[in-house]
């Protein structure tokens, strides 16, 4: 019985933060719902743009138009998180995101088959998200305390990936059965719980010792900190390579036809059901991997673990591009998602452990810019290659370039492989 108990303790997530903090519990469950809605919209936007344009390049432009607001908003959002009342920032940005989803719904209901309003809304949505996310992350330590912070972050990872797992399938299903407008409307409603959760929070002003004025100078201070901190910098570099070359999500609308010859009635050559599964598979792999994550705490060479994980990610993407069986393709995407989850956990751990508290808000903003901005670069690269050459070439070449890029970075900064979690050095 004790062995079973020990195994359960080792494998399963610690839910103590949900028990001890009603504010964290309220935010956790409301963010879980809103994350599902957000991922619904992320899929439906791509499906809608492809339905209007029948162009991989047009879907790839989603990444291009979102990249700058994500990077700039993420950097500035980290600065705001260390300077303003975080409760107010989270409340107003979340409310505004709900409003953007309502506008998406309105455009879909009018059947306006023009792309530029959608791209414009993507810019606004991305900017708001980039400010909201580091602010939300900065609130959590104040709710649960330092001792429970690792457990709270692990729960947040699980919540995030559940949203990625369920959201695409729900979004694609609603879009197929009821139309794009309904999917956007459901997303807008899903923000309701999060808006209420942040409204119920007491004020969360920045700590007096770390308070500063938000602005360009503050952002530069965070970026300057990275100079000479090879281990922290490498967590950003390797993720940029992994996402810029390995991310292929904008192709999931056209892959069912290009890879497997599958066509459905309703949206022409868009196999909505399989497209939803393609979006879902990496997140499902991440969730499954997180369930068995008890061994993470015993890993000492965390830099090495990051590199191995990204190599597995790139290899799985290559295999996904080479297979001609849809079910095997989903399996490779799930493996890729699990590898990406492992990489994310150890990159976050290195960043948190090796960074002084006074810089964490701004470096979380840098993290948002990299983690969220990198995939947009990958989307544009994949969409352009698929449009000008071939869909399969876009996928396979991305996986290969990911592997080559990470190996080149390790050759440039070999000390990252020796990063010691017991003696963290930035």
C-alpha positions as CSV (number, residue, x, y, z in Angstrom):
1,X,0.0,0.0,0.0
2,X,2.9,2.4,0.8
3,X,4.4,1.6,-2.6
4,X,1.2,2.6,-4.3
5,X,1.0,5.7,-2.3
6,X,4.6,6.7,-3.1
7,X,4.0,6.0,-6.8
8,X,0.9,8.2,-6.7
9,X,2.8,10.9,-5.0
10,X,5.6,10.7,-7.5
11,X,3.4,10.7,-10.6
12,X,0.4,12.9,-9.9
13,X,0.2,16.7,-9.7
14,X,0.1,18.4,-6.2
15,X,-3.4,20.0,-5.9
16,X,-2.6,21.7,-2.5
17,X,-2.7,25.3,-4.1
18,X,-6.3,24.6,-5.1
19,X,-7.2,23.7,-1.5
20,X,-5.5,26.5,0.4
21,X,-6.3,29.5,-1.9
22,X,-9.8,30.2,-3.0
23,X,-8.6,33.0,-5.3
24,X,-6.1,30.6,-7.0
25,X,-8.8,28.0,-7.3
26,X,-11.2,30.5,-8.8
27,X,-8.6,31.7,-11.3
28,X,-7.5,28.2,-12.1
29,X,-10.9,26.8,-13.2
30,X,-12.0,30.0,-14.9
31,X,-8.7,30.2,-16.9
32,X,-9.1,26.5,-17.8
33,X,-12.5,27.3,-19.4
34,X,-11.3,30.5,-21.1
35,X,-8.2,28.7,-22.4
36,X,-10.5,26.1,-24.1
37,X,-12.3,29.0,-25.7
38,X,-9.1,30.7,-26.7
39,X,-7.8,27.6,-28.5
40,X,-11.2,27.2,-30.2
41,X,-10.8,30.6,-31.7
42,X,-7.1,30.0,-32.7
43,X,-8.3,27.0,-34.8
44,X,-11.5,28.6,-36.1
45,X,-9.6,31.7,-37.3
46,X,-7.3,29.5,-39.4
47,X,-10.2,27.4,-40.8
48,X,-12.1,30.6,-41.6
49,X,-9.2,32.2,-43.4
50,X,-8.5,29.1,-45.4
51,X,-12.2,28.7,-46.2
52,X,-12.3,32.3,-47.6
53,X,-8.9,32.2,-49.4
54,X,-8.1,28.5,-50.1
55,X,-4.5,29.6,-49.6
56,X,-1.8,28.3,-47.2
57,X,0.0,31.6,-47.6
58,X,-3.1,33.5,-46.3
59,X,-3.2,31.2,-43.2
60,X,0.6,31.7,-42.8
61,X,0.0,35.4,-42.7
62,X,-1.7,34.9,-39.3
63,X,1.8,34.3,-37.9
64,X,3.2,37.3,-39.7
65,X,0.6,39.8,-38.5
66,X,0.6,38.5,-35.0
67,X,4.4,38.3,-34.5
68,X,5.1,42.0,-33.8
69,X,2.3,42.6,-31.4
70,X,3.1,39.4,-29.6
71,X,6.8,40.2,-29.2
72,X,6.3,43.9,-28.4
73,X,3.3,43.3,-26.2
74,X,5.0,40.5,-24.3
75,X,8.0,42.6,-23.5
76,X,5.9,45.6,-22.5
77,X,3.5,43.4,-20.6
78,X,6.3,42.1,-18.5
79,X,7.2,45.6,-17.6
80,X,3.6,46.5,-16.7
81,X,3.4,43.4,-14.5
82,X,6.1,44.8,-12.3
83,X,4.7,48.3,-12.2
84,X,0.9,48.3,-12.1
85,X,-1.9,46.8,-10.1
86,X,-1.9,43.3,-11.6
87,X,-5.5,42.6,-10.7
88,X,-6.7,45.6,-12.7
89,X,-4.5,44.8,-15.7
90,X,-5.7,41.2,-15.8
91,X,-9.3,42.3,-15.4
92,X,-9.4,44.8,-18.2
93,X,-7.3,42.9,-20.7
94,X,-9.4,39.8,-20.1
95,X,-12.6,41.8,-20.6
96,X,-11.2,43.3,-23.8
97,X,-10.3,39.9,-25.2
98,X,-14.0,38.8,-24.7
99,X,-15.0,41.9,-26.7
100,X,-12.6,41.0,-29.5
101,X,-14.2,37.5,-29.7
102,X,-17.6,39.1,-30.0
103,X,-16.4,41.2,-32.9
104,X,-15.1,38.0,-34.6
105,X,-18.5,36.5,-34.1
106,X,-20.2,39.5,-35.6
107,X,-18.1,39.4,-38.8
108,X,-18.7,35.7,-39.2
109,X,-22.5,36.1,-38.8
110,X,-22.5,38.8,-41.5
111,X,-20.6,36.4,-43.8
112,X,-18.1,39.1,-44.7
113,X,-15.7,37.2,-46.9
114,X,-12.8,39.7,-46.6
115,X,-9.5,38.9,-44.9
116,X,-8.2,42.3,-43.7
117,X,-10.7,42.7,-40.8
118,X,-9.7,39.3,-39.5
119,X,-6.0,40.2,-39.6
120,X,-6.7,43.5,-37.9
121,X,-8.6,41.7,-35.1
122,X,-5.7,39.2,-34.8
123,X,-3.3,42.1,-34.2
124,X,-5.5,43.5,-31.4
125,X,-6.2,40.1,-29.8
126,X,-2.5,39.2,-29.8
127,X,-1.5,42.5,-28.3
128,X,-4.0,42.1,-25.4
129,X,-3.0,38.5,-24.8
130,X,0.7,39.4,-24.7
131,X,0.0,42.0,-21.9
132,X,-2.4,39.8,-20.0
133,X,-0.4,36.6,-19.8
134,X,2.8,37.8,-18.0
135,X,0.5,39.8,-15.6
136,X,-1.5,36.6,-14.8
137,X,1.7,34.7,-14.2
138,X,3.0,37.4,-11.9
139,X,-0.2,37.3,-9.8
140,X,0.2,33.6,-8.9
141,X,3.1,33.8,-6.4
142,X,1.1,36.4,-4.4
143,X,-1.8,34.0,-4.0
144,X,0.0,30.7,-3.1
145,X,3.4,31.8,-1.7
146,X,6.8,30.6,-2.6
147,X,6.5,27.1,-1.1
148,X,3.5,26.2,-3.3
149,X,4.7,28.0,-6.4
150,X,6.1,24.9,-8.2
151,X,2.9,23.0,-7.6
152,X,0.8,26.0,-8.8
153,X,2.9,26.3,-12.0
154,X,2.6,22.6,-12.7
155,X,-1.2,22.9,-12.4
156,X,-1.1,25.9,-14.7
157,X,0.8,23.8,-17.3
158,X,-1.8,21.1,-17.1
159,X,-4.6,23.6,-17.4
160,X,-2.9,25.2,-20.4
161,X,-2.5,21.9,-22.2
162,X,-6.0,20.7,-21.5
163,X,-7.2,23.8,-23.2
164,X,-5.0,23.0,-26.2
165,X,-6.3,19.4,-26.2
166,X,-10.1,20.1,-26.0
167,X,-10.3,23.5,-27.6
168,X,-9.4,22.7,-31.1
169,X,-11.8,19.7,-31.3
170,X,-14.7,21.7,-29.9
171,X,-13.9,24.7,-32.1
172,X,-13.6,22.6,-35.3
173,X,-16.8,20.7,-34.4
174,X,-18.9,23.8,-33.7
175,X,-17.5,25.4,-36.9
176,X,-18.5,22.4,-38.9
177,X,-21.9,21.9,-37.3
178,X,-23.1,25.5,-36.7
179,X,-20.7,27.9,-38.4
180,X,-17.8,30.0,-37.4
181,X,-19.9,32.6,-35.6
182,X,-21.1,30.2,-33.0
183,X,-17.6,29.1,-32.2
184,X,-16.5,32.7,-31.6
185,X,-19.5,33.4,-29.5
186,X,-18.8,30.4,-27.3
187,X,-15.2,31.8,-26.9
188,X,-16.5,35.2,-25.8
189,X,-18.8,33.6,-23.2
190,X,-15.9,31.4,-21.9
191,X,-14.1,34.6,-20.7
192,X,-16.9,35.3,-18.2
193,X,-15.6,33.2,-15.4
194,X,-12.1,34.7,-15.7
195,X,-13.4,38.3,-15.7
196,X,-15.4,37.5,-12.5
197,X,-12.3,35.8,-10.9
198,X,-10.1,38.8,-11.4
199,X,-12.9,41.2,-10.3
200,X,-13.1,39.3,-7.0
201,X,-9.4,39.6,-6.4
202,X,-8.1,42.2,-3.9
203,X,-5.7,44.7,-5.4
204,X,-2.3,43.2,-6.3
205,X,0.1,46.1,-6.5
206,X,3.8,45.5,-7.3
207,X,6.0,44.9,-4.3
208,X,7.4,48.2,-3.1
209,X,11.0,47.0,-3.3
210,X,10.7,45.9,-6.9
211,X,8.3,48.6,-8.2
212,X,9.4,50.7,-11.2
213,X,7.8,52.7,-14.0
214,X,6.6,50.6,-16.9
215,X,8.2,51.6,-20.2
216,X,11.0,51.2,-22.7
217,X,13.7,51.7,-20.2
218,X,12.3,49.0,-17.9
219,X,12.1,46.6,-20.9
220,X,15.7,47.3,-21.8
221,X,16.8,46.5,-18.2
222,X,15.3,43.0,-18.6
223,X,17.0,42.5,-21.9
224,X,20.3,43.8,-20.7
225,X,20.2,41.3,-17.8
226,X,20.5,38.5,-20.4
227,X,23.9,39.7,-21.6
228,X,26.5,37.2,-20.3
229,X,23.9,34.9,-18.8
230,X,24.4,32.1,-21.2
231,X,22.2,29.5,-19.5
232,X,19.1,31.8,-19.2
233,X,19.7,33.1,-22.8
234,X,20.0,29.6,-24.2
235,X,16.5,28.7,-22.9
236,X,15.2,31.4,-25.2
237,X,17.4,30.6,-28.2
238,X,16.6,26.9,-28.3
239,X,12.9,27.6,-28.1
240,X,13.0,30.1,-30.9
241,X,14.7,27.4,-33.1
242,X,12.2,24.7,-32.1
243,X,9.2,26.9,-32.8
244,X,10.4,28.8,-35.9
245,X,11.3,25.6,-37.7
246,X,9.2,22.8,-36.0
247,X,5.8,24.5,-35.7
248,X,3.4,23.6,-38.5
249,X,-0.1,24.4,-37.1
250,X,-1.2,26.7,-40.0
251,X,-0.9,23.7,-42.3
252,X,-3.4,21.6,-40.3
253,X,-6.3,22.9,-42.4
254,X,-4.7,21.6,-45.7
255,X,-2.8,18.6,-44.4
256,X,-5.8,16.2,-44.4
257,X,-6.1,16.7,-48.2
258,X,-2.4,17.1,-49.0
259,X,-1.2,14.1,-47.0
260,X,-4.2,11.7,-46.9
261,X,-6.5,12.8,-49.7
262,X,-9.4,13.3,-47.3
263,X,-12.3,15.7,-48.3
264,X,-15.5,16.5,-46.5
265,X,-18.7,18.2,-47.5
266,X,-19.4,21.6,-46.1
267,X,-16.0,23.4,-46.2
268,X,-14.7,22.1,-49.5
269,X,-11.2,20.7,-49.1
270,X,-11.0,21.4,-45.4
271,X,-11.4,18.2,-43.4
272,X,-12.6,20.0,-40.2
273,X,-12.7,16.9,-38.0
274,X,-9.2,15.7,-38.8
275,X,-7.9,19.3,-38.7
276,X,-9.2,19.5,-35.1
277,X,-7.5,16.3,-34.2
278,X,-4.2,17.5,-35.7
279,X,-4.4,20.6,-33.5
280,X,-5.3,18.5,-30.5
281,X,-2.7,15.7,-30.8
282,X,0.4,17.7,-29.6
283,X,-1.5,19.0,-26.5
284,X,-2.9,15.6,-25.7
285,X,0.7,14.2,-25.8
286,X,1.7,17.0,-23.5
287,X,-1.1,16.2,-21.0
288,X,-0.2,12.5,-21.0
289,X,3.5,13.4,-20.5
290,X,2.6,15.7,-17.6
291,X,0.7,12.9,-15.8
292,X,3.9,10.9,-15.6
293,X,6.1,13.9,-14.7
294,X,7.1,12.8,-11.2
295,X,10.7,12.1,-12.4
296,X,11.3,15.7,-13.4
297,X,12.4,16.7,-9.9
298,X,15.2,14.1,-10.0
299,X,16.8,15.6,-13.2
300,X,20.0,17.5,-12.4
301,X,21.3,18.2,-15.9
302,X,18.3,20.2,-17.0
303,X,20.0,21.9,-19.9
304,X,20.8,18.5,-21.4
305,X,17.1,17.5,-20.8
306,X,16.0,20.6,-22.8
307,X,18.3,19.8,-25.7
308,X,17.2,16.1,-25.9
309,X,13.6,17.1,-25.7
310,X,13.9,19.5,-28.6
311,X,15.7,16.9,-30.7
312,X,12.9,14.5,-30.1
313,X,10.4,17.2,-31.0
314,X,12.2,17.9,-34.3
315,X,12.5,14.1,-35.1
316,X,8.8,13.5,-34.4
317,X,7.9,16.4,-36.7
318,X,10.0,14.9,-39.5
319,X,8.3,11.5,-39.0
320,X,4.9,13.2,-39.0
321,X,5.7,14.7,-42.4
322,X,6.9,11.4,-43.9
323,X,4.0,9.2,-42.8
324,X,1.0,8.5,-45.1
325,X,-1.3,7.1,-42.4
326,X,-3.3,9.7,-40.5
327,X,-3.5,7.8,-37.3
328,X,0.3,7.4,-37.3
329,X,0.7,11.1,-38.0
330,X,-1.4,11.9,-34.9
331,X,0.8,9.6,-32.9
332,X,4.0,11.4,-34.0
333,X,2.3,14.7,-33.2
334,X,1.5,13.5,-29.7
335,X,5.1,12.4,-29.2
336,X,6.2,15.9,-30.4
337,X,3.8,17.5,-27.9
338,X,5.1,15.4,-25.0
339,X,8.7,16.4,-25.9
340,X,7.8,20.1,-26.1
341,X,6.1,19.9,-22.7
342,X,9.3,18.4,-21.1
343,X,11.4,21.2,-22.8
344,X,9.0,23.8,-21.5
345,X,9.0,22.6,-17.9
346,X,12.8,22.6,-17.7
347,X,13.2,25.9,-19.5
348,X,10.8,27.5,-17.1
349,X,12.6,25.9,-14.1
350,X,16.0,27.2,-15.3
351,X,14.5,30.7,-15.8
352,X,12.9,30.8,-12.4
353,X,15.8,29.3,-10.4
354,X,18.6,31.2,-12.1
355,X,16.9,34.7,-12.3
356,X,16.7,37.2,-9.3
357,X,13.2,38.0,-8.2
358,X,13.4,41.6,-9.2
359,X,13.8,40.6,-12.9
360,X,11.3,37.8,-13.1
361,X,8.4,39.8,-14.3
362,X,10.3,41.3,-17.2
363,X,12.0,38.0,-18.1
364,X,8.5,36.4,-18.0
365,X,7.6,39.0,-20.6
366,X,10.6,38.0,-22.7
367,X,9.5,34.4,-22.3
368,X,6.0,35.2,-23.5
369,X,7.5,37.0,-26.5
370,X,9.7,34.0,-27.4
371,X,7.3,31.2,-26.6
372,X,4.3,32.8,-28.2
373,X,6.1,34.8,-30.9
374,X,8.3,31.8,-32.1
375,X,5.3,29.8,-33.4
376,X,4.1,32.8,-35.4
377,X,7.4,32.8,-37.3
378,X,7.0,29.0,-37.7
379,X,3.5,29.5,-39.1
380,X,4.7,32.0,-41.7
381,X,7.6,29.9,-42.7
382,X,5.5,26.7,-43.1
383,X,2.7,28.5,-44.9
384,X,5.1,30.2,-47.4
385,X,7.0,27.0,-48.2
386,X,3.7,25.0,-48.5
387,X,2.3,27.6,-50.9
388,X,5.4,28.0,-53.1
389,X,6.6,24.4,-53.0
390,X,4.9,21.5,-51.2
391,X,3.0,20.9,-47.9
392,X,5.0,17.8,-47.1
393,X,8.3,19.6,-47.8
394,X,7.3,22.4,-45.5
395,X,6.8,19.9,-42.6
396,X,9.8,17.7,-43.1
397,X,12.3,20.5,-43.8
398,X,11.1,22.2,-40.6
399,X,11.8,19.2,-38.5
400,X,15.3,18.8,-40.0
401,X,16.1,22.5,-39.6
402,X,15.0,22.3,-36.0
403,X,17.5,19.5,-35.2
404,X,20.3,21.2,-37.1
405,X,19.6,24.5,-35.4
406,X,19.7,23.1,-31.9
407,X,22.9,21.2,-32.5
408,X,24.5,24.4,-33.8
409,X,23.4,26.3,-30.7
410,X,24.9,23.6,-28.5
411,X,28.1,23.8,-30.4
412,X,28.1,27.5,-29.8
413,X,27.2,27.3,-26.1
414,X,28.3,23.8,-24.9
415,X,28.1,24.9,-21.2
416,X,24.3,24.7,-21.4
417,X,24.6,20.9,-21.4
418,X,26.3,21.1,-18.1
419,X,23.8,23.3,-16.4
420,X,23.4,22.0,-12.8
421,X,20.0,22.3,-11.2
422,X,21.6,21.9,-7.8
423,X,23.8,24.9,-8.4
424,X,21.9,27.2,-10.7
425,X,24.0,29.7,-12.6
426,X,22.3,32.2,-15.0
